Amino acid sequence: MKRIFFLFALAVYTSAAFAGTRQETYATDIVLTNELKIARTAEVVEIPYSRVATRIGAIKNGAFRVVNRRGEEVPHQLVYKGQSTPQALLVQVSIPASGSLQLAIVPGTPKAVVAKTFGRYVPERADDFAWENDKVAFRMYGKALEAKPSENANGMDVWAKRTSALVINKWYKLGNYHKDNGEGLDYYHVGYTLGAGNIAPMNADTIVYPKNYRNYKILDSGALRISFELSYDNWNVGGTPVTVVKRFTLDAGSQMNKVEAQFSYDGNKALPVAVGIIRRAEPGTILLNEKEGIMGYWEPQHGDDGTIGAGCIFTTPVKQMGTDKVHLLTVSSTTSSAPFVYYNGAAWNKAGAVTNDQQWFTYLQEYAAKIKSPVRTDVK
């Protein structure tokens, strides 16, 4: 009898929330619509904070929960994007193909969300900056590594992991992350290349690398998103001093980073830039789709370590895609102080989610479609 009463009470509470009555709920309906014929699974959706600010602000004590129509709590995070006030509300949801999902904001203390993203500066390992989510991990190299010429590298590194747990702190502490300890390892070779999708200017047909990053700034670090900036000292590109700030955003459940590279220099002349993925000596499988802006690579198997797929997706038209002895390369251009936006990422076959080249290329193609057709957010 008590259970029946509890379920009845929960139903009334949830119904009131979605009906928008103000029985101390101050509810608001959020309708998320997936217009693609592709299911979106455990995807992080961003809702501009301005659309929900009034309702959240009206809730006593400021504590709120996000729930679905069954009254089940949905993981959420407020993001600030480096500002002093919230800029967006993130929710992690699954929406069927050509389907929709209805949510409500209700008062109450939210459950603790298991952290699925993390990133930090790593002074104990030559100024690395490393970040991860529940799928994959990455790192970029800092100034201190330049003092070790035999170890120095420039591009983006990938850590192959097969656990949803966050491993960066654990692996650095163990100090043997080049050996598979059951959770994965770092066997991806970067060297003095662009690695798994880094970006640099070009002078004629030559990539002009900067030195490693000099400063970092964490913009958001939460359960569903890690976002940060790396800044670089100026360097000479064909006689022009150039600086760059790169903003990386990685969401829970995604194999891909969003990258916003802002190059600054005097004048309004276009700056040629290249985004590259290092090639291996043995044959791998390559996808170069200029029309859709997708560059993908499925590496040859690396002994017992397995196979890594790397890829990039571009949001603006590219000039050309191709290969040389070192990279898969996508060449484009940007202008001073205008962010050049693209996505890069990787997957490891031993993680189990993406196990061959066709699955990886399909993932990239579907991800590109989702970028072009984001979840529509309607707040009642």
C-alpha positions as CSV (number, residue, x, y, z in Angstrom):
1,M,0.0,0.0,0.0
2,K,2.8,2.4,0.9
3,R,4.5,1.6,-2.5
4,I,1.3,2.4,-4.4
5,F,1.0,5.7,-2.5
6,F,4.6,6.6,-3.3
7,L,4.2,5.9,-7.0
8,F,1.0,7.9,-7.1
9,A,2.7,10.8,-5.3
10,L,5.7,10.7,-7.7
11,A,3.3,10.6,-10.7
12,V,1.5,13.7,-9.4
13,Y,4.7,15.5,-8.8
14,T,6.1,14.8,-12.2
15,S,2.8,15.6,-13.9
16,A,2.7,18.9,-12.1
17,A,6.2,19.7,-13.2
18,F,5.5,19.1,-16.8
19,A,2.2,20.9,-16.6
20,G,4.1,24.0,-15.5
21,T,2.1,24.5,-12.3
22,R,3.9,26.5,-9.7
23,Q,3.3,24.1,-6.8
24,E,6.8,25.0,-5.6
25,T,8.3,23.4,-8.7
26,Y,8.8,26.4,-11.0
27,A,9.0,23.8,-13.8
28,T,9.9,24.5,-17.4
29,D,9.5,22.1,-20.3
30,I,12.6,21.5,-22.4
31,V,11.9,19.7,-25.7
32,L,15.0,18.2,-27.4
33,T,14.4,17.2,-31.0
34,N,16.6,15.0,-33.1
35,E,15.9,15.7,-36.8
36,L,18.3,13.1,-38.1
37,K,17.5,9.5,-39.0
38,I,20.4,8.6,-36.7
39,A,19.9,7.8,-33.1
40,R,21.9,10.0,-30.6
41,T,23.1,7.9,-27.7
42,A,24.5,9.4,-24.5
43,E,25.0,12.7,-26.3
44,V,25.8,15.9,-24.4
45,V,23.4,18.7,-25.5
46,E,24.0,22.3,-24.8
47,I,21.1,24.6,-23.9
48,P,21.8,28.4,-23.8
49,Y,21.5,29.5,-20.2
50,S,19.5,32.5,-21.1
51,R,16.6,30.3,-22.1
52,V,16.4,28.7,-18.6
53,A,17.9,31.4,-16.4
54,T,14.6,32.8,-15.2
55,R,13.2,29.5,-14.1
56,I,16.4,28.3,-12.4
57,G,16.7,31.7,-10.7
58,A,13.2,31.3,-9.3
59,I,13.9,28.1,-7.6
60,K,14.5,28.5,-3.9
61,N,18.1,28.1,-2.8
62,G,19.1,27.7,-6.4
63,A,19.2,23.9,-6.2
64,F,17.5,22.2,-9.2
65,R,17.3,18.9,-10.9
66,V,16.6,18.0,-14.5
67,V,14.2,15.1,-14.9
68,N,12.5,13.2,-17.8
69,R,8.8,12.4,-18.1
70,R,9.3,9.3,-15.9
71,G,10.7,11.5,-13.1
72,E,14.2,10.0,-13.7
73,E,17.1,12.4,-13.1
74,V,19.2,13.4,-16.1
75,P,22.9,14.3,-15.6
76,H,23.6,18.0,-16.1
77,Q,26.3,20.5,-15.8
78,L,26.4,24.3,-15.9
79,V,29.3,25.6,-18.1
80,Y,30.8,29.0,-17.8
81,K,33.2,29.1,-20.9
82,G,35.7,31.1,-18.9
83,Q,33.1,33.7,-17.8
84,S,31.9,34.6,-14.3
85,T,28.2,33.6,-15.0
86,P,26.7,30.4,-16.5
87,Q,26.6,30.4,-20.3
88,A,24.9,27.1,-20.9
89,L,23.2,24.1,-19.3
90,L,24.5,20.7,-20.5
91,V,22.4,17.5,-20.3
92,Q,23.5,14.1,-21.3
93,V,20.6,12.2,-23.1
94,S,19.7,9.6,-25.6
95,I,17.3,10.6,-28.4
96,P,16.0,8.1,-31.0
97,A,16.3,8.7,-34.7
98,S,13.7,11.4,-35.8
99,G,12.5,11.5,-32.2
100,S,12.3,13.9,-29.3
101,L,12.7,14.0,-25.6
102,Q,10.9,16.1,-23.0
103,L,12.6,17.3,-19.8
104,A,11.7,19.5,-16.9
105,I,13.7,21.6,-14.4
106,V,12.4,21.0,-10.8
107,P,13.6,22.1,-7.4
108,G,15.8,19.7,-5.4
109,T,19.3,18.7,-4.7
110,P,20.7,16.9,-7.7
111,K,22.4,13.5,-7.3
112,A,26.1,13.6,-7.7
113,V,27.1,12.9,-11.3
114,V,29.9,10.4,-11.9
115,A,32.7,12.4,-13.5
116,K,33.2,11.5,-17.1
117,T,35.7,14.2,-18.1
118,F,38.9,15.5,-16.7
119,G,42.0,17.5,-17.6
120,R,44.9,19.1,-16.0
121,Y,48.4,20.6,-16.4
122,V,51.0,18.0,-15.6
123,P,54.1,19.7,-14.3
124,E,55.6,16.5,-13.0
125,R,55.8,15.3,-16.7
126,A,57.6,18.1,-18.5
127,D,54.6,20.5,-18.7
128,D,52.2,18.1,-20.4
129,F,48.5,19.1,-20.6
130,A,46.4,15.9,-20.6
131,W,42.6,15.5,-20.8
132,E,40.1,12.6,-21.2
133,N,36.6,11.4,-21.1
134,D,35.0,8.0,-20.6
135,K,36.1,7.0,-24.1
136,V,39.6,8.2,-24.9
137,A,42.5,10.5,-23.6
138,F,44.7,13.0,-25.2
139,R,47.7,15.2,-24.4
140,M,49.7,18.2,-25.7
141,Y,53.3,19.0,-25.0
142,G,54.7,21.9,-23.0
143,K,57.8,24.0,-22.8
144,A,59.8,21.8,-20.5
145,L,59.9,19.0,-23.0
146,E,61.9,21.2,-25.4
147,A,64.9,20.7,-23.1
148,K,64.7,16.9,-24.0
149,P,65.4,16.9,-27.7
150,S,65.2,13.1,-28.0
151,E,61.7,13.1,-26.4
152,N,60.3,16.3,-27.8
153,A,57.1,16.2,-29.8
154,N,54.7,18.7,-31.2
155,G,51.4,17.2,-32.3
156,M,48.4,15.8,-30.4
157,D,49.0,12.5,-28.6
158,V,46.3,9.8,-28.0
159,W,46.1,7.5,-25.0
160,A,44.3,4.3,-25.9
161,K,42.0,3.3,-23.0
162,R,39.4,0.5,-22.6
163,T,37.8,1.6,-19.4
164,S,35.2,4.3,-18.8
165,A,37.1,5.3,-15.6
166,L,39.3,8.4,-15.6
167,V,42.9,7.3,-15.8
168,I,45.1,10.3,-16.2
169,N,46.1,10.8,-12.6
170,K,46.5,7.0,-12.0
171,W,48.7,6.5,-15.1
172,Y,51.0,9.4,-14.5
173,K,51.4,8.3,-10.9
174,L,52.3,4.7,-12.0
175,G,54.7,6.1,-14.5
176,N,54.5,3.1,-16.8
177,Y,51.7,4.1,-19.1
178,H,53.5,2.8,-22.2
179,K,52.7,-0.7,-21.0
180,D,49.1,-2.0,-21.0
181,N,48.1,-2.5,-17.4
182,G,44.7,-3.8,-18.3
183,E,43.1,-0.3,-18.8
184,G,45.0,0.6,-21.9
185,L,48.3,2.4,-22.7
186,D,50.0,5.2,-24.6
187,Y,51.6,3.6,-27.7
188,Y,50.7,6.3,-30.2
189,H,53.8,7.8,-31.8
190,V,53.7,11.6,-32.4
191,G,57.3,12.9,-32.8
192,Y,57.8,16.2,-34.6
193,T,54.5,15.9,-36.6
194,L,50.9,17.1,-36.2
195,G,50.0,13.8,-34.5
196,A,46.3,13.0,-34.3
197,G,44.9,16.2,-35.8
198,N,46.9,19.2,-34.7
199,I,47.0,22.4,-36.7
200,A,49.8,24.7,-37.9
201,P,50.3,27.4,-40.5
202,M,51.9,26.7,-43.9
203,N,54.5,28.7,-45.8
204,A,54.3,27.6,-49.4
205,D,54.2,23.8,-49.1
206,T,56.0,23.6,-45.7
207,I,54.3,23.3,-42.3
208,V,55.8,25.9,-39.9
209,Y,55.6,24.5,-36.4
210,P,55.5,26.7,-33.3
211,K,57.3,25.7,-30.2
212,N,55.2,23.8,-27.6
213,Y,52.5,25.6,-25.7
214,R,53.5,28.1,-23.0
215,N,50.3,28.8,-21.0
216,Y,47.0,27.1,-20.3
217,K,43.6,28.2,-19.0
218,I,40.9,25.8,-17.9
219,L,37.5,27.2,-18.8
220,D,35.2,24.4,-17.6
221,S,36.0,21.2,-15.7
222,G,33.0,19.1,-14.8
223,A,31.3,15.8,-15.0
224,L,30.2,16.2,-18.7
225,R,32.7,18.6,-20.2
226,I,36.3,19.6,-20.0
227,S,37.3,22.8,-21.9
228,F,40.6,24.7,-21.8
229,E,42.9,26.9,-23.8
230,L,46.6,26.5,-24.7
231,S,48.5,29.6,-25.9
232,Y,51.7,29.8,-27.8
233,D,54.5,32.3,-28.2
234,N,54.8,34.1,-31.5
235,W,56.9,32.5,-34.2
236,N,57.9,33.5,-37.7
237,V,55.7,32.3,-40.6
238,G,57.1,33.5,-43.9
239,G,58.3,36.7,-42.4
240,T,55.2,37.4,-40.3
241,P,55.1,37.0,-36.5
242,V,52.1,34.8,-35.6
243,T,50.6,33.7,-32.3
244,V,47.8,31.2,-31.6
245,V,45.4,30.2,-28.9
246,K,43.8,26.8,-29.2
247,R,40.6,26.0,-27.4
248,F,39.8,22.3,-26.9
249,T,36.4,21.0,-25.7
250,L,35.7,17.3,-25.0
251,D,32.3,16.1,-23.9
252,A,31.4,12.8,-22.2
253,G,30.6,10.0,-24.5
254,S,32.4,11.5,-27.5
255,Q,35.5,10.3,-29.4
256,M,36.0,13.8,-30.7
257,N,37.3,17.1,-29.5
258,K,36.0,20.5,-30.7
259,V,39.0,22.7,-31.6
260,E,38.9,26.4,-32.1
261,A,42.3,27.7,-33.2
262,Q,42.6,31.5,-33.2
263,F,45.7,32.8,-35.0
264,S,46.7,36.4,-34.6
265,Y,49.0,38.5,-36.8
266,D,49.2,41.9,-38.4
267,G,47.3,42.6,-41.6
268,N,44.2,41.0,-43.1
269,K,45.8,38.6,-45.5
270,A,44.6,35.0,-45.4
271,L,46.9,32.6,-43.5
272,P,47.2,29.1,-45.0
273,V,46.9,26.4,-42.4
274,A,47.2,22.6,-42.3
275,V,45.5,20.0,-40.1
276,G,47.3,16.7,-40.2
277,I,47.3,13.1,-39.0
278,I,50.6,11.2,-38.9
279,R,50.9,8.2,-41.3
280,R,52.6,5.0,-40.5
281,A,55.2,3.1,-42.6
282,E,52.9,0.1,-43.1
283,P,49.6,0.5,-45.1
284,G,46.6,1.8,-43.3
285,T,43.1,2.7,-44.5
286,I,42.4,6.3,-45.6
287,L,39.3,8.3,-46.0
288,L,39.6,11.7,-47.7
289,N,36.2,13.3,-48.3
290,E,36.7,16.9,-49.3
291,K,33.0,17.5,-50.1
292,E,31.8,16.5,-46.6
293,G,35.0,17.8,-44.8
294,I,36.0,14.4,-43.3
295,M,39.5,13.1,-43.0
296,G,39.9,9.6,-41.5
297,Y,42.7,7.1,-40.9
298,W,42.7,3.6,-39.6
299,E,46.2,2.7,-38.7
300,P,47.9,-0.6,-39.4
301,Q,47.9,-2.9,-36.4
302,H,50.7,-2.2,-34.0
303,G,51.6,-5.7,-32.8
304,D,49.7,-6.7,-29.7
305,D,48.8,-3.1,-28.9
306,G,46.0,-3.1,-31.5
307,T,44.9,-0.4,-33.9
308,I,44.0,3.3,-33.4
309,G,41.8,5.2,-35.7
310,A,42.2,9.0,-36.0
311,G,40.0,11.5,-37.7
312,C,39.1,15.2,-38.3
313,I,35.9,16.9,-39.3
314,F,35.8,20.4,-40.8
315,T,32.9,22.9,-40.4
316,T,34.0,25.1,-43.3
317,P,35.0,24.3,-46.9
318,V,38.5,23.0,-47.3
319,K,40.9,23.8,-50.1
320,Q,42.3,20.3,-50.5
321,M,42.9,17.0,-48.8
322,G,45.8,14.6,-49.6
323,T,48.7,12.7,-48.3
324,D,52.5,12.9,-48.2
325,K,55.2,10.8,-46.7
326,V,54.4,12.1,-43.2
327,H,50.7,13.0,-42.9
328,L,47.2,12.9,-44.2
329,L,46.8,16.7,-44.7
330,T,43.8,19.0,-45.0
331,V,44.8,22.5,-46.2
332,S,42.6,25.5,-45.6
333,S,43.0,29.1,-44.6
334,T,42.0,31.5,-41.8
335,T,42.3,35.2,-41.0
336,S,43.7,37.0,-38.0
337,S,41.7,36.6,-34.8
338,A,39.0,34.5,-36.5
339,P,38.6,31.1,-34.9
340,F,39.2,28.2,-37.2
341,V,36.8,25.5,-36.0
342,Y,37.2,21.8,-36.6
343,Y,37.0,18.5,-34.7
344,N,39.6,15.9,-34.1
345,G,39.6,12.6,-32.2
346,A,40.5,8.9,-32.1
347,A,39.3,5.4,-31.2
348,W,41.0,2.2,-30.2
349,N,39.9,-1.2,-31.4
350,K,40.5,-2.9,-28.1
351,A,38.1,-0.5,-26.4
352,G,35.3,-2.5,-28.2
353,A,33.1,0.4,-29.4
354,V,34.9,0.9,-32.8
355,T,36.8,-2.2,-34.0
356,N,37.5,-1.7,-37.7
357,D,38.0,0.9,-40.4
358,Q,34.5,0.9,-41.7
359,Q,33.0,1.4,-38.2
360,W,35.4,4.3,-37.6
361,F,34.6,6.0,-40.9
362,T,30.9,5.5,-40.3
363,Y,31.3,7.1,-36.9
364,L,33.1,10.1,-38.4
365,Q,30.4,10.5,-41.1
366,E,27.5,10.3,-38.6
367,Y,29.4,12.7,-36.2
368,A,29.7,15.2,-39.1
369,A,26.0,14.9,-39.8
370,K,25.2,15.6,-36.1
371,I,27.4,18.7,-36.2
372,K,25.5,20.0,-39.2
373,S,22.2,19.1,-37.6
374,P,22.5,19.7,-33.8
375,V,19.7,18.8,-31.5
376,R,17.0,21.4,-31.6
377,T,16.3,22.8,-28.1
378,D,12.9,24.4,-27.4
379,V,12.2,25.8,-24.0
380,K,8.5,26.4,-23.2
